[in-house]
Amino acid sequence: MAEKVDLASAYRRLKSPNIKTRKRALKIIHDYKRFKKAN
């Protein structure tokens, strides 16, 4: 099961009822923001 790790799908996953999924989505968004700042 491959998960898309782009920002759009991460934001969509934040609305998921699954807590694990939401946490993972938050981490993706966080990492993405940190990555953008580094560049």
Secondary structure, 3 states (H helix, E strand, C coil): CCCCCCHHHHHHHCCCCCHHHHHHHHHHHHHHHHHHHHC
